[in-house]
Amino acid sequence: MFIKIAQFLLSLTILVSLHEFGHFFFAKRFKCRVDKFYLFFDFLFPFASVMNFAIFKKKIGDTEYGIGWFPFGGYVQIAGMVDEQMDKSLISKEPEPWELRSKPAWQRLLVMMGGILVNLVLGIVIYWFTLFTWGKETLPMSNLPHGLMVDSAAYNLGLRNGDFITSLDGKPVNSINRIPVEIIMDGVQSIEGVHANGEKFSIPVNNDDRSQIIKRLKKSSFISPRYIGKVAAVDSTSFAANADIRVNDRIIAVNSVPVLFHDEVRTQLILNKNQRVELTILRENDTIKTNCQVSEQGVIGFSAMPVENFKIVETRYNLFESLIQGTKDGMEQIVMQAKQIVVMFTVKDSYKQVAGFYTMVQHMNSEWDWHSFWLFTGFLSLALAFMNFLPIPMLDGGYIMFILWEMITGKKVSDKVIYYANNVGLFIVLALMIYANTDWLRN
């Protein structure tokens, strides 16, 4: 868990620092006075006057650079920026030349766009060099010798273990990892494929089905490659350990019922939960029988892995090709963020699956893996760019909305309106953040 948290904090630190630098760069470029540039907050966020102290700070010129004690995000304090922390008495005063509010609309727009632009470019650059360094791996449906394993949501939809999904709404499937994403985000209406017995199928999908898939995705993968399993690891305190089940063993029967695939083993164990079963095990060239208790969850305490390797297709890119593909992948992530907003308002109960820091940490690799770290950081950078562009007061997008209104109509929104709008926006953002970060309770 420590490694997961460390990777997450490093990713967030990089992104927040560079996001705030984007604002800082344009503010300095247009000769605005920048009072503070902080990683983390030197107060109890969002209460600017509570517990004010920094772990480190140093003033250079007009700007105080520091590291705050409250390990959440960071900020840049630009003179004359109308926000919820601004001294309200300044609103009625004429802006000073060094203040942001005295600058032309186009300059204020760039200052507020700075963080978003940095996150957008950074996300694409990370994808670019990740593709150049590691390439991309995909697992085509044609490379699955035994078809798919399905979870309860897929089974209730009509899919079965051993199925081959060939297309979604008539569009060929290139990678199995994309199947649940496209069903949810693209509003797929039908899943086409072939059952294990060779019978073709076309399964209709509606928003209620999508709702069930979303609910299950945090606990299972909807579909995964079907495989003949062997024991990969045994919990030393489990029923499996007491039954002398060992690494590389293959369970070939449960209570004399033959099982070949791992999903068949799981099914038989669930059918016999809270009972004692006889397991037939293939250990090298020997066949062994042992008795084992099954828990009330239908497990005995081992993890499995395939006895055979899947043929993963690896695509390598040169420097130019990785730039093109990285830009394409980055833009697709932005589109996915927009589709996710649509899903939240159109698919029943999907808002309940909104995730916070707990879920993000859980998705980090338990071992330090630079490839997965940079993929996550690139994704998060683009997600931050999109979220900050939303026209919600207090976020960058709220300021941009007011400035664009001024540029289009020629009428500047008063500082007083912006000030109070930001206070409302702060309440909205805090409520959303609190809800998102109760995901560990909802799970």
C-alpha positions as CSV (number, residue, x, y, z in Angstrom):
1,M,0.0,0.0,0.0
2,F,2.9,2.4,0.8
3,I,4.2,2.1,-2.8
4,K,0.8,2.7,-4.2
5,I,0.4,5.9,-2.1
6,A,3.9,7.1,-2.9
7,Q,3.3,6.7,-6.6
8,F,-0.1,8.6,-6.4
9,L,1.4,11.4,-4.3
10,L,4.4,11.8,-6.7
11,S,2.0,11.9,-9.7
12,L,-0.2,14.5,-8.1
13,T,2.8,16.6,-7.0
14,I,4.1,16.7,-10.5
15,L,0.8,17.6,-12.0
16,V,-0.2,20.3,-9.5
17,S,3.2,21.9,-9.6
18,L,3.2,22.2,-13.4
19,H,-0.5,23.2,-13.5
20,E,0.2,26.1,-11.1
21,F,3.4,27.0,-13.1
22,G,1.2,27.5,-16.1
23,H,-0.7,30.2,-14.3
24,F,2.5,31.6,-12.9
25,F,4.2,31.8,-16.2
26,F,1.6,33.9,-18.0
27,A,1.0,36.1,-14.9
28,K,4.7,36.9,-14.8
29,R,4.8,37.3,-18.6
30,F,2.1,40.0,-18.4
31,K,3.8,41.7,-15.4
32,C,1.2,40.7,-12.7
33,R,2.6,40.5,-9.2
34,V,2.5,36.9,-7.9
35,D,2.4,36.9,-4.1
36,K,2.7,33.2,-3.5
37,F,3.5,30.0,-5.3
38,Y,2.9,26.9,-3.1
39,L,2.9,23.2,-3.4
40,F,0.2,22.0,-1.0
41,F,-1.6,24.6,1.2
42,D,-0.2,26.6,4.0
43,F,-3.6,26.8,5.6
44,L,-6.5,24.5,6.4
45,F,-8.1,24.4,2.9
46,P,-10.5,26.0,2.1
47,F,-10.2,28.3,5.2
48,A,-7.5,30.8,4.2
49,S,-7.1,32.2,7.7
50,V,-7.0,29.0,9.7
51,M,-3.7,27.2,10.7
52,N,-1.4,29.4,8.6
53,F,2.1,27.9,8.4
54,A,4.4,26.4,5.9
55,I,6.9,23.5,6.0
56,F,9.3,25.6,3.9
57,K,9.1,29.1,2.4
58,K,11.5,31.5,0.8
59,K,10.8,34.9,-0.7
60,I,12.4,35.8,-4.0
61,G,11.5,39.2,-5.4
62,D,7.8,39.7,-4.9
63,T,6.9,36.0,-4.7
64,E,7.0,33.7,-1.7
65,Y,7.7,30.2,-2.8
66,G,6.9,27.4,-0.3
67,I,5.6,24.0,0.6
68,G,2.4,24.0,2.7
69,W,1.5,21.6,5.5
70,F,-1.9,20.5,4.1
71,P,-1.0,17.9,1.5
72,F,-3.7,18.6,-1.0
73,G,-3.1,20.3,-4.4
74,G,-1.4,23.7,-4.3
75,Y,-1.9,27.2,-5.5
76,V,-0.5,30.4,-7.0
77,Q,-1.7,33.7,-5.5
78,I,-1.9,36.4,-8.2
79,A,-2.4,40.0,-7.1
80,G,-5.9,41.2,-8.1
81,M,-7.3,37.8,-8.9
82,V,-10.9,37.8,-7.7
83,D,-11.5,34.6,-5.8
84,E,-13.0,33.3,-2.6
85,Q,-9.8,34.2,-0.7
86,M,-9.6,37.8,-1.8
87,D,-10.0,40.6,0.7
88,K,-13.6,41.7,0.0
89,S,-12.7,45.3,0.6
90,L,-10.5,45.4,-2.5
91,I,-13.4,44.8,-4.8
92,S,-14.6,48.4,-4.5
93,K,-11.1,49.8,-5.2
94,E,-9.7,50.7,-8.5
95,P,-7.3,47.9,-9.7
96,E,-3.5,48.6,-9.5
97,P,-1.4,48.2,-12.7
98,W,0.3,45.1,-11.3
99,E,-3.1,43.4,-10.6
100,L,-4.6,40.7,-12.8
101,R,-8.0,42.5,-12.9
102,S,-6.3,45.6,-14.6
103,K,-5.0,43.5,-17.5
104,P,-6.7,43.2,-20.9
105,A,-9.2,40.3,-21.3
106,W,-7.0,38.4,-23.6
107,Q,-4.1,38.4,-21.1
108,R,-6.4,37.4,-18.2
109,L,-7.7,34.6,-20.5
110,L,-4.2,33.2,-21.0
111,V,-3.4,33.5,-17.3
112,M,-6.4,31.4,-16.5
113,M,-5.8,29.0,-19.4
114,G,-2.2,28.5,-18.4
115,G,-2.8,25.5,-16.1
116,I,-5.2,23.8,-18.5
117,L,-2.8,24.2,-21.4
118,V,0.1,22.8,-19.3
119,N,-2.0,19.7,-18.3
120,L,-3.1,19.2,-21.9
121,V,0.3,19.4,-23.4
122,L,1.9,17.4,-20.5
123,G,-0.6,14.6,-20.9
124,I,0.1,14.3,-24.6
125,V,3.9,14.5,-24.1
126,I,3.7,11.7,-21.5
127,Y,1.7,9.5,-23.9
128,W,4.2,10.3,-26.6
129,F,7.3,9.2,-24.8
130,T,5.5,6.3,-23.1
131,L,4.6,4.9,-26.5
132,F,8.1,5.6,-27.8
133,T,9.8,3.9,-24.8
134,W,7.4,0.9,-24.2
135,G,5.1,0.7,-27.2
136,K,1.6,-0.6,-26.8
137,E,0.3,-4.0,-26.0
138,T,-3.1,-5.4,-27.1
139,L,-4.8,-8.7,-26.8
140,P,-7.0,-9.4,-29.9
141,M,-10.0,-11.7,-29.6
142,S,-8.5,-13.9,-32.2
143,N,-5.6,-14.7,-29.8
144,L,-7.8,-16.2,-27.1
145,P,-7.8,-20.0,-27.5
146,H,-10.7,-20.5,-25.1
147,G,-12.7,-17.3,-25.5
148,L,-13.8,-15.2,-22.6
149,M,-14.5,-15.5,-18.9
150,V,-17.5,-13.4,-17.9
151,D,-18.6,-11.9,-14.5
152,S,-22.2,-11.7,-13.2
153,A,-23.1,-8.5,-15.1
154,A,-21.9,-10.0,-18.4
155,Y,-23.7,-13.3,-17.6
156,N,-27.0,-11.5,-16.8
157,L,-26.6,-9.7,-20.1
158,G,-26.5,-13.0,-21.9
159,L,-22.8,-13.7,-22.4
160,R,-21.4,-17.0,-21.4
161,N,-17.9,-18.4,-20.5
162,G,-16.2,-19.4,-23.7
163,D,-17.9,-16.7,-25.8
164,F,-16.0,-14.8,-28.5
165,I,-17.2,-11.2,-29.0
166,T,-16.5,-10.2,-32.6
167,S,-18.1,-6.8,-32.9
168,L,-19.9,-4.0,-31.1
169,D,-22.7,-2.4,-33.2
170,G,-21.1,-4.1,-36.2
171,K,-17.7,-2.5,-35.5
172,P,-15.0,-5.2,-35.2
173,V,-13.4,-5.6,-31.8
174,N,-9.6,-5.0,-31.9
175,S,-8.8,-5.4,-28.2
176,I,-10.8,-7.0,-25.4
177,N,-9.7,-4.3,-22.9
178,R,-11.8,-1.8,-25.0
179,I,-15.0,-3.8,-24.8
180,P,-16.5,-2.6,-21.5
181,V,-15.3,1.0,-22.1
182,E,-17.0,1.2,-25.5
183,I,-20.2,-0.4,-24.3
184,I,-20.5,2.2,-21.5
185,M,-19.0,5.4,-23.1
186,D,-20.2,4.9,-26.8
187,G,-23.7,3.8,-25.9
188,V,-23.3,0.5,-27.8
189,Q,-26.7,-1.0,-28.7
190,S,-25.7,-4.6,-29.5
191,I,-22.9,-7.1,-28.8
192,E,-22.2,-9.6,-31.6
193,G,-20.2,-12.8,-31.4
194,V,-20.1,-16.6,-31.2
195,H,-20.9,-18.9,-28.3
196,A,-18.5,-21.8,-27.5
197,N,-20.8,-24.2,-29.3
198,G,-20.4,-22.2,-32.5
199,E,-23.9,-20.5,-32.3
200,K,-23.8,-16.8,-33.3
201,F,-25.4,-14.3,-31.0
202,S,-26.5,-10.6,-31.0
203,I,-27.3,-9.3,-27.5
204,P,-29.1,-6.0,-27.1
205,V,-27.7,-3.5,-24.6
206,N,-29.7,-0.7,-22.9
207,N,-28.9,1.9,-20.2
208,D,-30.0,-0.4,-17.4
209,D,-27.5,-2.9,-18.6
210,R,-24.8,-0.2,-18.7
211,S,-25.7,0.7,-15.1
212,Q,-25.1,-2.9,-14.0
213,I,-21.8,-3.1,-15.8
214,I,-20.6,0.2,-14.2
215,K,-21.6,-1.1,-10.7
216,R,-19.5,-4.3,-11.2
217,L,-16.4,-2.8,-12.8
218,K,-14.9,-1.8,-9.4
219,K,-15.1,-5.4,-8.3
220,S,-14.5,-7.4,-11.5
221,S,-13.5,-6.8,-15.1
222,F,-16.8,-7.7,-16.9
223,I,-14.9,-9.9,-19.3
224,S,-11.4,-11.4,-19.2
225,P,-9.5,-14.1,-21.1
226,R,-10.7,-17.6,-20.3
227,Y,-7.9,-19.9,-19.2
228,I,-6.9,-23.3,-17.8
229,G,-5.6,-22.3,-14.4
230,K,-2.9,-23.4,-12.0
231,V,-2.2,-22.2,-8.5
232,A,-0.1,-19.0,-8.6
233,A,0.0,-18.3,-4.8
234,V,-1.5,-19.6,-1.6
235,D,-2.5,-17.6,1.5
236,S,-0.6,-19.2,4.3
237,T,-3.5,-18.7,6.7
238,S,-6.2,-20.0,4.3
239,F,-8.2,-23.2,3.9
240,A,-6.1,-24.0,0.8
241,A,-2.9,-24.0,2.8
242,N,-4.4,-26.3,5.4
243,A,-5.4,-28.6,2.6
244,D,-1.7,-28.6,1.4
245,I,-2.5,-27.0,-2.0
246,R,0.8,-25.8,-3.5
247,V,2.0,-23.4,-6.2
248,N,1.7,-24.9,-9.7
249,D,-1.0,-27.4,-8.6
250,R,-3.9,-27.8,-11.0
251,I,-7.4,-28.5,-9.6
252,I,-9.0,-30.9,-12.0
253,A,-12.1,-31.9,-10.1
254,V,-14.3,-30.7,-7.2
255,N,-16.3,-33.5,-5.5
256,S,-15.6,-35.7,-8.5
257,V,-17.1,-33.0,-10.9
258,P,-14.4,-32.5,-13.6
259,V,-13.2,-28.9,-14.0
260,L,-10.9,-27.7,-16.8
261,F,-11.1,-23.9,-16.8
262,H,-10.5,-21.6,-13.8
263,D,-14.1,-20.2,-14.1
264,E,-15.4,-23.8,-13.7
265,V,-13.3,-24.2,-10.5
266,R,-14.8,-20.9,-9.1
267,T,-18.3,-22.0,-10.0
268,Q,-18.0,-25.3,-8.2
269,L,-16.5,-23.7,-5.1
270,I,-19.4,-21.1,-5.0
271,L,-21.9,-23.9,-5.3
272,N,-20.3,-25.6,-2.3
273,K,-19.7,-22.5,-0.1
274,N,-19.7,-23.2,3.7
275,Q,-19.0,-26.9,3.0
276,R,-16.1,-29.2,2.9
277,V,-15.2,-30.5,-0.6
278,E,-12.9,-33.1,-2.1
279,L,-10.4,-31.6,-4.5
280,T,-8.6,-33.7,-7.1
281,I,-5.3,-32.1,-7.9
282,L,-2.8,-32.7,-10.7
283,R,0.7,-32.1,-9.2
284,E,3.4,-32.6,-11.8
285,N,2.7,-36.2,-12.9
286,D,0.8,-37.2,-9.8
287,T,-3.0,-37.1,-9.1
288,I,-3.7,-36.2,-5.5
289,K,-7.0,-35.9,-3.6
290,T,-7.4,-33.6,-0.6
291,N,-10.3,-32.3,1.5
292,C,-10.7,-28.6,1.8
293,Q,-13.2,-26.2,3.6
294,V,-14.9,-23.5,1.4
295,S,-15.6,-20.1,2.9
296,E,-19.0,-18.5,3.0
297,Q,-17.8,-16.3,0.0
298,G,-17.0,-19.5,-2.0
299,V,-13.2,-19.2,-1.9
300,I,-10.5,-21.3,-0.4
301,G,-7.6,-18.8,-0.4
302,F,-5.5,-19.2,-3.6
303,S,-4.9,-17.1,-6.7
304,A,-4.6,-18.6,-10.2
305,M,-2.7,-18.0,-13.4
306,P,-2.9,-19.4,-16.9
307,V,-0.9,-22.5,-17.7
308,E,-0.3,-21.1,-21.1
309,N,0.7,-17.6,-22.2
310,F,-1.6,-15.5,-24.4
311,K,-0.3,-14.1,-27.6
312,I,-0.1,-10.4,-26.9
313,V,0.4,-8.1,-29.9
314,E,3.1,-5.6,-29.2
315,T,3.3,-2.4,-31.4
316,R,6.5,-0.4,-31.4
317,Y,6.6,3.3,-32.6
318,N,9.4,5.5,-33.8
319,L,9.7,9.1,-32.4
320,F,7.3,10.6,-35.0
321,E,4.8,7.7,-34.9
322,S,4.6,7.8,-31.1
323,L,3.9,11.6,-31.3
324,I,1.0,11.0,-33.7
325,Q,-0.4,8.1,-31.7
326,G,0.2,9.9,-28.4
327,T,-1.8,12.9,-29.6
328,K,-4.5,10.7,-30.8
329,D,-4.7,8.8,-27.5
330,G,-4.6,12.1,-25.6
331,M,-7.5,13.5,-27.6
332,E,-9.4,10.3,-27.1
333,Q,-9.0,10.6,-23.3
334,I,-10.4,14.2,-23.4
335,V,-13.4,12.9,-25.4
336,M,-13.9,10.1,-22.9
337,Q,-14.0,12.6,-20.1
338,A,-16.8,14.4,-21.9
339,K,-18.6,11.1,-22.5
340,Q,-18.3,10.3,-18.9
341,I,-20.3,13.4,-18.0
342,V,-23.0,12.4,-20.4
343,V,-23.1,8.9,-18.9
344,M,-23.5,10.3,-15.4
345,F,-26.7,12.1,-16.5
346,T,-28.1,9.3,-18.7
347,V,-27.3,6.0,-17.1
348,K,-29.1,5.1,-13.9
349,D,-27.1,5.4,-10.7
350,S,-23.8,5.9,-12.6
351,Y,-23.1,9.0,-10.4
352,K,-22.7,6.6,-7.5
353,Q,-19.6,5.2,-9.1
354,V,-17.8,8.6,-9.0
355,A,-14.3,7.8,-7.6
356,G,-12.0,9.7,-5.4
357,F,-8.4,9.3,-4.1
358,Y,-9.1,6.0,-2.5
359,T,-10.0,4.3,-5.8
360,M,-7.2,6.1,-7.6
361,V,-4.6,4.7,-5.1
362,Q,-6.2,1.2,-5.4
363,H,-5.5,1.3,-9.2
364,M,-1.8,2.1,-8.7
365,N,0.6,-0.8,-9.1
366,S,1.6,-2.5,-5.9
367,E,5.2,-2.6,-7.2
368,W,7.0,0.5,-8.5
369,D,6.4,0.4,-12.2
370,W,7.4,3.4,-14.2
371,H,5.4,2.4,-17.3
372,S,2.1,2.2,-15.4
373,F,3.1,5.2,-13.3
374,W,3.5,7.4,-16.4
375,L,0.4,6.1,-18.1
376,F,-1.6,7.0,-14.9
377,T,0.0,10.4,-14.7
378,G,-0.7,11.1,-18.4
379,F,-4.3,10.1,-17.9
380,L,-4.7,12.2,-14.7
381,S,-3.1,15.2,-16.4
382,L,-5.7,15.1,-19.2
383,A,-8.5,14.5,-16.7
384,L,-7.4,17.6,-14.7
385,A,-7.3,19.7,-17.9
386,F,-10.8,18.7,-18.7
387,M,-12.2,19.1,-15.2
388,N,-10.6,22.5,-14.8
389,F,-12.2,23.6,-18.1
390,L,-15.7,23.0,-16.8
391,P,-17.6,26.3,-16.5
392,I,-17.9,26.1,-12.7
393,P,-17.0,29.3,-10.7
394,M,-13.8,28.9,-8.7
395,L,-12.4,26.5,-11.3
396,D,-10.3,27.9,-14.1
397,G,-13.3,27.2,-16.4
398,G,-15.5,29.6,-14.4
399,Y,-13.0,32.5,-14.9
400,I,-12.7,31.6,-18.5
401,M,-16.5,31.7,-18.9
402,F,-16.7,35.2,-17.4
403,I,-13.8,36.5,-19.6
404,L,-15.2,35.0,-22.8
405,W,-18.6,36.7,-22.0
406,E,-16.7,40.0,-21.7
407,M,-14.8,39.4,-25.0
408,I,-18.0,38.5,-26.8
409,T,-20.3,41.2,-25.4
410,G,-17.8,43.9,-24.6
411,K,-19.3,44.1,-21.1
412,K,-17.0,43.1,-18.2
413,V,-18.6,41.0,-15.4
414,S,-18.2,43.0,-12.1
415,D,-15.7,41.8,-9.6
416,K,-18.5,41.6,-7.0
417,V,-20.4,39.1,-9.1
418,I,-17.3,37.0,-9.7
419,Y,-16.5,37.1,-6.0
420,Y,-19.8,35.8,-4.9
421,A,-20.0,33.3,-7.8
422,N,-16.7,31.9,-6.7
423,N,-18.0,31.4,-3.2
424,V,-20.9,29.4,-4.6
425,G,-18.5,27.5,-6.8
426,L,-16.4,26.7,-3.8
427,F,-19.4,25.1,-2.1
428,I,-20.2,23.1,-5.2
429,V,-16.6,21.8,-5.7
430,L,-16.2,20.9,-2.0
431,A,-19.5,19.0,-2.0
432,L,-18.4,17.1,-5.1
433,M,-15.0,16.3,-3.7
434,I,-16.4,15.1,-0.4
435,Y,-18.9,12.9,-2.2
436,A,-16.2,11.5,-4.6
437,N,-13.9,10.7,-1.6
438,T,-16.5,8.7,0.2
439,D,-16.0,6.0,-2.4
440,W,-14.4,3.8,0.1
441,L,-17.6,3.8,2.1
442,R,-19.8,3.3,-1.0
443,N,-17.6,0.3,-2.0
